[in-house]
Amino acid sequence: MSLEIVYQDEYVVCVSKPNNVVVHHAHHSRNVVDEKSLLQLLQEQLGEKLYPVHRLDRKTSGIILLARETKYVSKFQKLFTDNAINKIYYGIVRGHSPEKLAIDSPVKGRDSNVYKEAETLLETVDKITLDIPVKPYDTSRYSLVKLSPKTGRLHQLRIHTNKISHPLVGDPKYGDKNHNLMYQSNFDCENLFLHAKTLVFKHPFSEKELTLSASFPEDWKKIFKNFNWNIS
């Protein structure tokens, strides 16, 4: 597997993570023997050890920053903690979503006990109605949405889209099973349709203004073609 390198310099490497790849294995993970993590794949491809600045869910594809040395990690992480980095995701959701919406429902933290404030800005980019029945309706409706999280809670975008009754297609935990099955049977697409597309920030060392974007995966391109959605 050859990974897309979006950007690299002496401090950081920015890559596009495929769907269903963990960033790194948890200690004593049962999957270590069966699959390679993003860090392992990058070490094979680039010949060096890298250090993740932030995380993406296993099932989410897209852009991720990794530092070349541990001493650089904190400066890049500060961009996230200070909300000094603009994160843009795209998703395909069930139904026709609102044109614009700010979602601010609290989301459980990583300890799964305490709810924490969370905010996501949603903007609908395109919509479609298909003559493909999905119970209990004779047709099926979908929207392409742009998602800008202002906080970084676990599964935030997946929970927030579900909260407004427009769950992400392909989401096995928060999604709609009937619509997920429709995508599998009609389009041969099983992955979660959530892609971390773009990061916009000022480089903490070079002070350059960077706009870095990861290409859409092949299943996205297939859906764009089928739905006649035009987006680069």
N, C-alpha and C positions, 0 to 999 in steps of 0.2 A: 504494500500500500504506500503510494507516494503522496505525501501531504502537501497541500498548497501553502507555500510560504508567501504571506501577504507583504511582510516588511521585516527587515532586520538591520541592526547596526551593532555597534560594539557593546551596547547595554541590554538590548532586548530583541527577542524574536517574536513575531506575530504570525500565527498560523490559523488555518481553518480546520477545526475539529470535525470529523465526520460524525454522523448519527451513530449511536450505540457503541461509542468508545469512551471508556472512563479516562479522566485526566491522569489519575494515578491509582494504583491499587491500595486499598486499605490494608493495614497490618493484618497478616494472616488471612488475606482474602482467599476465598475458595476458587476465585476465577483466575488466579495468577498463572496457573499452568495452561488454562484453556484459551486465554486471550492476552493480547499485548495492550498495554495502556498507551495513552498519547505520549507520555514521557519516554516510554520504551521505543515507540515507533520513531520519535524524533531523534533519539540517541543513535538509532541505527541509520537514519537518513542523513543527519548532520554530523555525527561523530562526536557529540558533546552532550554533557548533562545540562538540562535546563530546569528552571525553578518557576512554577506557576505563580502568577501575580493574583489571579482570581480563578473562579471555577465556572464550568458549565455543567449542567446535568448530563448524565450519560446519553440520554435520548435527544438532547438539543444539539444541533449542529451549529458551526459558525466560528466567529473570530475569538481568539483568546491570546492573551499576552503572557510571555514567559521570559523571565530575566536570565541573563547569561551567567550571572554570579549572584550568590545569596546577598551580598552587600548592596545590590541594586533593587532588591525586591521591595523594601519598605517605601522607597521614593515613589515607585509606581503604584503601590497599594494605597498610598496617601491620596492619589487622584480619586480613587473609589470612595474612600472614607470621607473625603471633603466634598464629594459630589462635584468634582472638577472634571469629570469625564462624561461625555454624552454617549449613551448606549442606545443603539437603534436595532430592534429586532423586527422580523416579519413573521406573521403567522397566518395560517388558513383556518378559519373557524366555521362552525356550523351556523347557518342562518344568515340573515342580512343584519349586520351590526350597525350601531349608530355611526353617523358621520364623524363625530368627535365626542370623546367622553374621558373624563378623569375618574379613575377607579381608585378608591381610597380605603377599601375594606382591610382591616387588620389581618395579618397572616401569622400563623404559628412559626416560632423560631425553630432553630435546629434541635432544641431540646424537646420540641413537640408539646410543651406544656404552656408556655407563655405566648400570648398573642402580641405581635409588635406592629407598629404603624407601617403601612406600606402604601405606595402610590405608583400608579401606572397611567400614562397618557396613551389613549387609543385613538387611532385615526384610520378610517376605512378608505382603502385605496381603490378597490374594485369589488364588484359583486356579480353573482351569476345564479340563475335558476336552471336546473337540469331536469330533463324529462326522464329521470331515473327515480323510481319510487323507493323511499326509505320509510319504513313503518313509523308512524301511522299515516303518512302522507303519500300522495301520488307523484310528487316531485321532490326534489332536494335543492336546498339553497345554501350557498357558501359565500364567504367574504374573505378578501385578502386584506389584512390589517397591518398597520405599522404600529409597533409598540415601543414606548419609551419609558422604561422603569426609572423612577426617581429614587427608589430604594432597592436593596439587593437581598430580599428575603428568599429562603429556600422555596422553589417551585412557584415563586410569586406570579409570573405571567400565566402559568397553567391554572393556578387557583383563581386569579382575577378574571380571566376570560370565562371560566366556568361560572363564576359568581354572577356574571351578567347574562347567563344562559346562552353564551356563545363559546362553548368549549372548543379547544384546538382539535383539529382532525388528527387522528393517529395517537391520541393520548390514552394510554391504557389505564391510567389511574383516575383522571378527572374528565375524560372525554365521553363521547356517546358511542357505545359499542356498535350500534346499527350503522352509523355513518362510517366508523372505522372499517367495518366489514365491507361496506359499499366501495370504499377506495381500494381495498385489497382485491375485490373481485372484478371491478371495472377498470381500474388503472394500474393494478399490480404495485400498489404503494402501501407499505406497512409502517413506514417511519413516522415519527412525530413531526408535524409540520410547524416547527418553531425553529427559526434560524437567526442566530446573532449575526447581523449583517455588517454593522458599522460601529467603529469607535472614533470619537473626535476628542482630541485633547492636546494640551501643550506638553511636549516632551520635557520631563523634569530635569534632564541633563543638558540637552542641546537647546532647549527652549523653542524648538520648531513647533509650529502648529501642524498637527497631523490629522488627516482624515483617512482612516484605513478601513477597507471593505473586503469581505470574503465573498467569493462567488457562491451562487445558489447551487445546492446539490442537484444531481441528475433527476431525482423524482420531482423536485420543484419545477425544473425545466419542462418535464413531461406534462405536468398539470398546467403550466402557463400556456403551453402549446394547445392543449385540449380545450382550455377555457378562453383562449384568445386574450390572455392577460399580458400586457407588455410592460416589463420592468427589467432593468439591467441589474 
